[in-house]
Every structure is written in C-alpha cells, then in structure tokens.
Amino acid sequence: MATPYGIKLAVHLITNHFGNLVAKVCENLLRRGPLTLQQVIRYTELTPQQVKNSLLILIQHNCIQAFSFESQGGFGDGPKANTQYLALFGNILHRMRFPKFLEIVSRELDQECKELLEGLLQNGRLTLVQMVERAKSKRKDGCREDVVQEGLTKLLAAHFVERCPAPEPLVPEPVKVETTSKKRGAKSAKINEESETIEQRVLAAAGPMEAQRFSMITNTEFDVNGETSTDDSPSLIVGEKRKRDSLELDRESTAEEGEVVLWRANFEEFLRRLRHMACIENVRASLDDGAVKVLKAKLDATRGLEKKVKTEKSVPLSLDNIFEEVIKSEEGRVMTLDDVRASLVQLGCPASARGTADSYSIDLKKIIESAQNDEVESIVLKRYGRDAYRIFRLLSKNGRLVETDKISDTTFVEKKDAPKILYKMWKDEYLHMEGHHAHTLEFLLEISFSTK
C-alpha cells in the first residue's frame, strides 16, 4: 500500500514527465483508489477531454490499468460493466529505474536489443510496426524488419519484454460478508485484506496466458512484401450500453480483437534481476568468493522457476545440480563438491549428508533484510550520530520492545541523552514507542521497507 511520502514521490515523477494536468489525474487515482471517468472529472474539476487525454497518456505508459466490475442491472436489464481506472503505484516508481533496466540489457544482450527496449521505455508500449519505424528513423541507412524481429525475439526469450495486458478485463466484484458481533473482527480483517489486493486481482485478470505472454505472434504484422497487414473485422466491445464518454475512451485506448499486438517492458523480470544482484552484492560484502559463486549460479539456474518477484526462498536444488551450475563458469571450475557444500552452509543452508538427494534453498528474504538494515543504519549514523546508531543497532538486533533504561545501559549512552535521541528517531518514524505508564517507555525498531 502506498504511503503518503510514496504518493508524493509518484506525483512528482508524473509531473516531471507529463505535466501538471496528467499529475492531477494520477494523484486522485493514487489517493482515492479506483475511479470511474465521471468521478475523475468531478474530483479533478478538469474538462472531460483533459481527463480523457490524461488517462490515455497514463495507460500508454503503463501507469494505470482500466478494468470493469460487473454489476447487476435494474429490473429486466442484464449485467452492466462499470469501467474504472486503477493507478499502478509500483509502475510509476519504476520510471526511476529505467537507466538500470537499460544497463542490464546492454550487459546481457546487444545494442540492438538495448535500442528496442529504450523505445519501449520512452513510449510505454509499441507495436512491431512502430518499433521498425522507430529503428529506421534512428539510422541513416535504415533498418530491416527482420533485424527488429530478431531483437524482439531475444528480449522475449529473456523475459525483458512481454505482451501488453488486456485493455479492460472484467473483474468479479468482491463478496461482502455479513458478520456477527463475535466474529466481526476476524471477518472484517479478512475483507480489508481482500480489498487491499484489488491491484493484484485486476492485474491477474488482465495478464495474458503464460504461453502467449512471451511468444511472438504467428500472424505477423508484416506480409511477405514488408507491408503492414490490416484487419477490418468488427470490434468486440465488452459490456452493454456503455456511456458515450467511456466508450470513446475505450475505443481510443484499447486494441480491438484481431489487431496487431502491443509490447511493453516487463518490469517484473528487471526487478527480479535487480533483487538477485542486490543479494549477490550483499553476500560479496559479508562472505567469501565461493559463497558468491554458488549463490549466483543457483539464482541464474532457477530464475525462470520463481513464481513471484519477491520470492522469500530460492527454488530448491540438489547438491549435484548446484555443483553442475557452478562449474559452468570459468571461475566456478576451481571449486570442488566440498567447497560448494561449505558455501551453502555459509549461506544459511543446513549441511546435507553425503550421497543423499537433499535439496538446498537459500533464504533470500533474510539476505535482503540484512542489506536493508545495513543501509538504514548508515542513514541513522549520518543523520543522528554515533550514539543514535548504537541505539538503533541494538533495537534492530533485538527485534522486540526494550525499556529506555536498558537501552541506555546496554549502549553506554548517557541516560539524559537517550530519551532525546529516541524521541527524535520516533518522531521521524524510525521507531515504534509504547507507554505503560507516565514515566516508563519501551521502544521497538519498526522500519517500513517498500522493496521487502
């Protein structure tokens, strides 16, 4: 869930990239949640055309997702589709990471692929025809369609590019459960948890099937002569009796059935790569080269098997399979099976008996949390000084409430200074405080990580 500071940052990014009008629309969606076209017009006090243009820009750049809730109509009427627009907070913040995404592709693929990705990041989403036209305009001698197709195929194979989601998926409305007074607490918590996952439900409904997500279309956008193919088949409009404004916006922003496919950068894969890189660098700083080689080989081998970006533990692999992956690299060939086993122990995996088929899974969440704590500790040291750093580190390691007097005694900070330091960090939301009576306070480290 987006914090007030996160929303402020997201609005700042949209303002810098697309101007104040688009940012105003985006801010209302971020703060109020999913809204219909008419609601956005009412809350922003902009003209309908200004709102529609702003929504189109945000859709084009993957910052919002349109979807429909199917609701029951009046007597004698069928179900009606109610179009709403949902701000994708994570996608907006990813705009800051575009240079890192390009760096990854430049390192793992080639210049052609980097230029194709750059076009997708700049334009949000493109068809194959538009990619070819852009490539031709960038070079004096032009660019062949097959070269662009080959680059796109490489990006798809690496999962750096994906097919765009459905323009307006139909999402079932959440079921409202009536609760008794005794069970209201647990039931209400469950309902609130479900309402917070509206973005996940919408994206799951909009996403293409896995078989299509990273595959090139068979009915290519070019015919044998290199001309763009067209399809005059009638369009398929979801829902009935759509309002005129919503219908016009849908027609402008969605690809009709049978038309060419839109492609976009796959942020999930880039985040997965960056997360793995962060794990490797943190291990490099704290353990030896053998642990780094084993972790890198294991992550490279199982990356495609991870179900979600923020996987807490790596996909299990047997010792033999891990060793096979390690020796694929030149630097890994100097390691023996015992070396790999010892490195796995360093990485927090229990040692397996010789000759068994035990699987090893590395706790990635623990590695990420350690790196985040180190980073926050360095911020505390620079902002509040050495005494605050010692206090913060104590609370970080304890992971439970600690009395003020004990904090002072353990960290050797003057008792008169400790409350002042604790209050400053509490006021800046680095700590959580609980009071049992007027003069006794306990503090607990409470850090909110957006990337955990």
C-alpha positions as CSV (number, residue, x, y, z in Angstrom):
1,M,0.0,0.0,0.0
2,A,1.4,3.4,-1.0
3,T,2.5,5.7,1.9
4,P,1.9,9.5,1.8
5,Y,5.6,10.1,1.0
6,G,5.4,7.4,-1.7
7,I,2.4,9.1,-3.3
8,K,4.2,12.4,-3.2
9,L,7.2,10.9,-5.0
10,A,5.0,9.3,-7.6
11,V,3.2,12.5,-8.3
12,H,6.5,14.3,-8.6
13,L,7.7,11.8,-11.2
14,I,4.5,12.1,-13.2
15,T,4.6,15.9,-13.0
16,N,8.2,16.0,-14.3
17,H,7.4,13.5,-17.2
18,F,3.9,14.5,-18.3
19,G,3.0,17.9,-16.7
20,N,0.5,19.1,-14.1
21,L,-2.8,18.0,-15.7
22,V,-1.7,14.4,-16.0
23,A,-0.3,14.5,-12.5
24,K,-3.5,15.9,-11.1
25,V,-5.5,12.9,-12.6
26,C,-2.8,10.5,-11.3
27,E,-2.8,11.9,-7.8
28,N,-6.5,11.5,-7.4
29,L,-6.3,7.9,-8.5
30,L,-3.4,7.2,-6.1
31,R,-5.1,8.8,-3.2
32,R,-8.8,7.7,-3.8
33,G,-8.3,4.3,-5.4
34,P,-10.1,3.1,-8.5
35,L,-12.4,5.7,-10.0
36,T,-14.7,5.9,-13.0
37,L,-14.3,8.5,-15.7
38,Q,-17.0,10.7,-14.3
39,Q,-15.6,10.5,-10.8
40,V,-12.2,11.6,-12.1
41,I,-13.8,14.5,-13.9
42,R,-15.6,15.6,-10.7
43,Y,-12.7,15.3,-8.4
44,T,-10.1,17.0,-10.6
45,E,-12.5,19.7,-11.9
46,L,-10.9,19.3,-15.3
47,T,-12.8,19.2,-18.6
48,P,-13.8,15.7,-19.9
49,Q,-11.4,16.0,-22.8
50,Q,-8.5,16.9,-20.5
51,V,-9.2,13.9,-18.2
52,K,-9.5,11.5,-21.2
53,N,-6.3,12.7,-22.7
54,S,-4.5,12.3,-19.3
55,L,-5.9,8.8,-18.8
56,L,-4.8,7.9,-22.3
57,I,-1.2,9.1,-21.6
58,L,-1.1,7.1,-18.3
59,I,-2.5,4.0,-20.0
60,Q,0.1,4.3,-22.8
61,H,2.9,4.5,-20.3
62,N,1.6,1.6,-18.1
63,C,0.9,3.9,-15.1
64,I,-2.8,2.9,-14.8
65,Q,-5.0,-0.1,-15.7
66,A,-8.6,0.1,-16.8
67,F,-10.9,-2.6,-15.7
68,S,-14.6,-3.3,-15.3
69,F,-16.7,-4.5,-12.3
70,E,-19.7,-6.5,-13.5
71,S,-22.8,-5.3,-11.5
72,Q,-26.4,-6.3,-11.8
73,G,-28.6,-4.1,-13.8
74,G,-32.1,-2.9,-12.9
75,F,-35.3,-5.0,-13.4
76,G,-35.3,-6.5,-16.8
77,D,-31.8,-5.4,-17.6
78,G,-28.7,-7.6,-17.9
79,P,-25.5,-7.2,-16.0
80,K,-23.7,-3.9,-16.6
81,A,-19.9,-3.3,-16.9
82,N,-18.7,-0.4,-14.8
83,T,-15.3,0.9,-16.2
84,Q,-12.8,2.1,-13.6
85,Y,-9.2,3.2,-13.7
86,L,-6.6,2.0,-11.2
87,A,-3.2,3.7,-10.6
88,L,-0.3,1.3,-10.7
89,F,1.9,2.8,-8.0
90,G,4.8,0.4,-8.5
91,N,5.0,1.0,-12.2
92,I,5.2,4.7,-11.7
93,L,8.2,4.4,-9.3
94,H,9.9,2.0,-11.8
95,R,10.4,5.0,-14.1
96,M,13.3,6.0,-11.8
97,R,14.9,2.6,-12.6
98,F,14.8,2.8,-16.4
99,P,18.6,3.5,-16.7
100,K,19.3,0.4,-14.6
101,F,17.0,-1.7,-16.9
102,L,18.9,-0.5,-20.0
103,E,22.2,-1.3,-18.3
104,I,21.0,-4.9,-17.7
105,V,20.0,-5.4,-21.3
106,S,23.2,-3.8,-22.5
107,R,25.3,-6.2,-20.4
108,E,23.3,-9.4,-21.2
109,L,22.3,-8.9,-24.8
110,D,23.4,-6.5,-27.6
111,Q,23.0,-2.9,-28.7
112,E,20.0,-3.7,-31.0
113,C,18.1,-5.1,-28.0
114,K,19.0,-2.1,-25.9
115,E,17.7,0.3,-28.5
116,L,14.4,-1.6,-28.8
117,L,14.0,-1.6,-25.0
118,E,14.8,2.1,-24.9
119,G,12.0,2.8,-27.4
120,L,9.6,0.8,-25.2
121,L,10.6,2.6,-22.1
122,Q,10.3,6.0,-23.8
123,N,6.9,5.3,-25.5
124,G,5.3,2.9,-23.0
125,R,4.0,0.4,-25.4
126,L,4.6,-0.2,-29.1
127,T,3.6,-2.5,-31.9
128,L,6.2,-4.3,-34.0
129,V,5.4,-1.9,-36.9
130,Q,6.2,1.1,-34.7
131,M,9.4,-0.5,-33.5
132,V,10.6,-0.9,-37.0
133,E,9.6,2.7,-37.9
134,R,11.5,4.0,-34.9
135,A,14.6,1.9,-35.7
136,K,14.6,3.2,-39.3
137,S,14.3,6.8,-38.2
138,K,17.2,6.4,-35.8
139,R,19.6,5.2,-38.6
140,K,20.6,6.9,-41.8
141,D,20.9,3.6,-43.7
142,G,17.5,2.4,-42.3
143,C,16.9,-0.9,-40.6
144,R,15.4,-4.2,-41.8
145,E,12.3,-5.6,-40.3
146,D,13.9,-9.0,-39.7
147,V,16.6,-7.3,-37.5
148,V,14.0,-5.8,-35.3
149,Q,12.1,-9.0,-35.1
150,E,15.3,-10.9,-34.1
151,G,16.0,-8.3,-31.4
152,L,12.4,-8.6,-30.1
153,T,12.7,-12.4,-30.0
154,K,15.8,-12.1,-27.9
155,L,14.1,-9.7,-25.4
156,L,11.1,-12.1,-25.2
157,A,13.3,-15.1,-24.6
158,A,15.0,-13.3,-21.7
159,H,11.5,-12.1,-20.5
160,F,12.6,-8.5,-20.7
161,V,9.6,-7.7,-22.9
162,E,6.1,-9.0,-22.6
163,R,2.8,-8.7,-24.4
164,C,0.6,-5.9,-23.0
165,P,-2.3,-7.0,-20.7
166,A,-5.9,-6.9,-21.8
167,P,-7.1,-3.3,-22.1
168,E,-10.2,-3.7,-19.8
169,P,-10.5,-7.0,-18.0
170,L,-13.8,-8.0,-16.3
171,V,-13.1,-8.4,-12.6
172,P,-15.7,-10.0,-10.2
173,E,-16.8,-7.7,-7.5
174,P,-15.6,-8.7,-4.0
175,V,-18.2,-10.5,-2.0
176,K,-19.4,-8.6,1.1
177,V,-19.8,-10.9,4.1
178,E,-22.3,-10.0,6.9
179,T,-20.7,-10.7,10.3
180,T,-21.9,-11.1,13.8
181,S,-20.5,-9.1,16.7
182,K,-18.4,-12.0,17.9
183,K,-16.8,-12.8,14.5
184,R,-16.7,-9.3,13.2
185,G,-13.1,-8.7,14.0
186,A,-11.6,-11.6,12.1
187,K,-14.1,-11.3,9.2
188,S,-13.5,-7.6,8.8
189,A,-9.7,-8.1,8.8
190,K,-10.2,-10.7,6.0
191,I,-12.4,-8.3,4.0
192,N,-9.9,-5.5,4.4
193,E,-7.1,-7.7,3.3
194,E,-9.0,-8.6,0.2
195,S,-9.8,-5.0,-0.6
196,E,-6.1,-4.2,-0.4
197,T,-5.4,-6.7,-3.1
198,I,-7.6,-5.2,-5.8
199,E,-4.5,-4.3,-7.8
200,Q,-3.3,-8.0,-7.8
201,R,-6.8,-9.2,-8.8
202,V,-7.0,-6.7,-11.7
203,L,-3.6,-7.4,-13.0
204,A,-4.2,-11.2,-12.7
205,A,-7.4,-10.8,-14.8
206,A,-5.7,-8.5,-17.3
207,G,-2.5,-10.6,-17.8
208,P,-2.2,-12.8,-20.9
209,M,-1.8,-16.5,-20.6
210,E,1.7,-17.5,-19.9
211,A,2.0,-19.3,-23.2
212,Q,1.3,-16.0,-25.0
213,R,3.0,-13.6,-22.7
214,F,6.5,-14.1,-24.1
215,S,5.8,-15.5,-27.5
216,M,5.9,-13.8,-30.9
217,I,2.6,-13.7,-32.7
218,T,2.1,-16.2,-35.5
219,N,0.1,-13.8,-37.7
220,T,2.9,-11.3,-38.1
221,E,2.2,-7.7,-38.6
222,F,4.1,-7.7,-41.9
223,D,3.2,-9.6,-45.0
224,V,5.8,-11.1,-47.3
225,N,6.3,-7.8,-49.1
226,G,7.0,-6.0,-45.8
227,E,3.7,-4.1,-45.9
228,T,1.6,-3.7,-42.8
229,S,-1.3,-6.1,-42.6
230,T,-4.8,-4.8,-41.7
231,D,-7.9,-6.4,-40.3
232,D,-11.3,-5.0,-41.0
233,S,-13.1,-7.4,-38.7
234,P,-15.7,-5.8,-36.5
235,S,-14.6,-4.9,-33.0
236,L,-15.6,-6.7,-29.9
237,I,-16.8,-4.3,-27.1
238,V,-17.0,-5.6,-23.6
239,G,-20.2,-4.8,-21.7
240,E,-23.5,-3.3,-22.8
241,K,-24.9,0.2,-23.1
242,R,-21.6,1.8,-22.3
243,K,-21.7,5.6,-21.6
244,R,-20.6,7.7,-24.5
245,D,-17.5,9.2,-22.8
246,S,-16.3,5.8,-21.5
247,L,-17.0,4.2,-24.9
248,E,-15.0,6.9,-26.7
249,L,-12.1,6.5,-24.3
250,D,-12.1,2.7,-24.6
251,R,-12.1,2.9,-28.4
252,E,-9.1,5.2,-28.3
253,S,-7.1,3.3,-25.7
254,T,-7.7,-0.4,-26.4
255,A,-6.6,-2.7,-29.2
256,E,-9.6,-4.3,-30.9
257,E,-9.9,-8.1,-31.4
258,G,-7.8,-9.2,-34.3
259,E,-5.5,-6.2,-34.5
260,V,-1.7,-6.1,-34.0
261,V,-0.2,-6.8,-30.6
262,L,1.3,-4.2,-28.3
263,W,4.5,-4.9,-26.5
264,R,6.0,-3.3,-23.3
265,A,8.9,-3.8,-20.9
266,N,8.4,-6.5,-18.3
267,F,9.2,-4.7,-15.1
268,E,8.8,-7.9,-13.1
269,E,11.8,-9.5,-14.7
270,F,14.0,-6.4,-14.3
271,L,13.1,-6.2,-10.6
272,R,13.9,-9.9,-10.2
273,R,17.4,-9.3,-11.8
274,L,18.0,-6.3,-9.6
275,R,16.9,-8.2,-6.5
276,H,19.3,-11.0,-7.3
277,M,22.1,-8.6,-8.0
278,A,21.4,-7.0,-4.5
279,C,21.6,-10.4,-2.9
280,I,24.9,-11.2,-4.6
281,E,26.5,-7.9,-3.7
282,N,25.4,-8.2,-0.1
283,V,26.9,-11.7,0.1
284,R,30.1,-10.5,-1.6
285,A,30.5,-7.9,1.2
286,S,30.0,-10.3,4.1
287,L,31.1,-13.8,2.8
288,D,33.9,-15.2,0.6
289,D,34.0,-15.6,-3.2
290,G,32.9,-19.2,-3.0
291,A,29.5,-18.2,-1.5
292,V,29.1,-15.6,-4.2
293,K,29.8,-18.1,-7.0
294,V,27.3,-20.6,-5.5
295,L,24.6,-18.0,-5.0
296,K,24.9,-16.5,-8.4
297,A,24.9,-20.0,-10.1
298,K,21.9,-21.1,-8.2
299,L,19.9,-17.9,-8.9
300,D,20.8,-18.0,-12.6
301,A,19.6,-21.6,-12.8
302,T,16.3,-21.1,-11.0
303,R,15.3,-17.6,-12.1
304,G,12.7,-18.8,-14.6
305,L,11.1,-21.0,-12.0
306,E,10.3,-18.3,-9.5
307,K,6.6,-17.7,-9.2
308,K,6.9,-14.1,-7.9
309,V,9.4,-11.3,-7.8
310,K,9.7,-11.1,-4.0
311,T,10.4,-14.8,-3.5
312,E,11.4,-15.4,0.1
313,K,13.4,-18.5,-0.6
314,S,15.2,-19.7,-3.7
315,V,13.8,-22.6,-5.7
316,P,15.2,-25.9,-4.1
317,L,18.0,-27.6,-6.0
318,S,20.0,-30.7,-5.1
319,L,23.7,-30.5,-4.4
320,D,24.7,-32.2,-7.6
321,N,22.5,-29.8,-9.6
322,I,24.0,-26.8,-7.9
323,F,27.6,-28.1,-8.5
324,E,26.7,-28.6,-12.1
325,E,25.6,-25.0,-12.4
326,V,28.7,-23.7,-10.6
327,I,31.2,-25.4,-12.9
328,K,29.6,-23.9,-16.0
329,S,31.5,-20.7,-15.4
330,E,35.3,-20.5,-15.6
331,E,35.7,-19.1,-12.1
332,G,33.5,-21.9,-10.7
333,R,35.5,-24.7,-12.1
334,V,38.1,-24.3,-9.4
335,M,35.6,-25.3,-6.7
336,T,35.1,-28.9,-5.5
337,L,31.9,-30.5,-4.2
338,D,33.0,-30.0,-0.7
339,D,33.7,-26.3,-1.4
340,V,30.1,-25.9,-2.7
341,R,28.8,-27.7,0.3
342,A,30.7,-25.4,2.6
343,S,29.5,-22.3,0.8
344,L,25.9,-23.5,1.1
345,V,26.4,-23.7,4.9
346,Q,27.8,-20.1,4.9
347,L,24.6,-19.1,3.0
348,G,22.5,-20.5,5.8
349,C,21.6,-23.8,4.2
350,P,21.9,-26.9,6.5
351,A,24.6,-29.3,5.5
352,S,23.2,-32.5,3.8
353,A,24.7,-35.9,4.3
354,R,26.9,-37.3,1.6
355,G,25.2,-39.4,-1.0
356,T,21.7,-38.1,-0.3
357,A,19.4,-36.2,-2.6
358,D,18.6,-33.4,-0.2
359,S,17.6,-30.1,-1.7
360,Y,19.0,-26.7,-0.8
361,S,17.0,-23.5,-0.6
362,I,18.6,-20.1,0.2
363,D,16.7,-17.6,2.4
364,L,16.7,-14.5,0.0
365,K,14.4,-12.6,2.3
366,K,17.0,-12.7,5.1
367,I,19.8,-11.5,2.8
368,I,17.6,-8.6,1.6
369,E,16.6,-7.6,5.1
370,S,20.2,-7.7,6.2
371,A,21.1,-5.3,3.3
372,Q,18.2,-3.0,4.1
373,N,19.1,-2.9,7.8
374,D,22.7,-2.0,6.9
375,E,21.6,0.8,4.6
376,V,19.2,2.2,7.2
377,E,21.8,2.0,9.9
378,S,24.2,4.1,7.7
379,I,21.4,6.7,7.3
380,V,20.9,6.8,11.0
381,L,24.6,7.2,11.6
382,K,24.8,10.2,9.2
383,R,21.6,11.8,10.4
384,Y,21.7,11.3,14.2
385,G,25.3,10.4,15.1
386,R,27.2,7.6,16.7
387,D,25.0,7.3,19.9
388,A,21.8,7.0,17.8
389,Y,23.5,4.4,15.6
390,R,24.3,2.2,18.6
391,I,20.7,2.5,19.9
392,F,19.3,1.8,16.5
393,R,21.5,-1.2,16.0
394,L,20.5,-2.6,19.5
395,L,16.8,-2.4,18.6
396,S,17.5,-3.9,15.2
397,K,19.2,-6.9,16.6
398,N,16.7,-7.4,19.5
399,G,13.6,-7.3,17.4
400,R,11.4,-6.7,20.5
401,L,10.4,-3.9,22.9
402,V,13.2,-2.6,25.0
403,E,12.9,-0.3,28.1
404,T,14.6,3.1,27.9
405,D,16.8,2.4,30.9
406,K,18.1,-0.8,29.5
407,I,18.8,0.9,26.1
408,S,21.0,3.4,27.9
409,D,22.8,0.8,30.0
410,T,23.5,-1.5,27.0
411,T,24.6,1.1,24.5
412,F,26.6,3.2,27.1
413,V,24.7,6.3,26.1
414,E,24.1,8.9,28.8
415,K,20.7,8.4,30.4
416,K,19.8,12.1,30.0
417,D,20.6,11.9,26.2
418,A,19.0,8.6,25.4
419,P,15.3,9.8,25.6
420,K,16.1,12.8,23.4
421,I,17.7,10.6,20.7
422,L,14.9,8.0,20.9
423,Y,12.3,10.8,20.6
424,K,13.9,12.2,17.5
425,M,14.0,8.8,15.8
426,W,10.5,8.1,16.9
427,K,9.2,11.4,15.6
428,D,10.9,10.6,12.2
429,E,9.1,7.2,12.2
430,Y,12.2,5.1,12.6
431,L,11.0,3.6,15.9
432,H,7.7,2.5,17.5
433,M,7.0,3.5,21.0
434,E,4.7,2.1,23.7
435,G,4.0,3.6,27.1
436,H,2.9,1.5,30.1
437,H,2.7,4.5,32.5
438,A,3.6,8.1,32.6
439,H,7.4,7.6,33.0
440,T,8.2,4.2,31.5
441,L,8.6,3.9,27.8
442,E,9.6,0.9,25.6
443,F,10.9,1.2,22.1
444,L,10.8,-1.2,19.2
445,L,12.5,-0.9,15.9
446,E,9.9,-0.5,13.2
447,I,11.1,0.1,9.6
448,S,8.8,0.0,6.6
449,F,10.6,-1.3,3.5
450,S,8.8,-0.8,0.2
451,T,11.1,-3.4,-1.5
452,K,10.8,-6.2,1.1
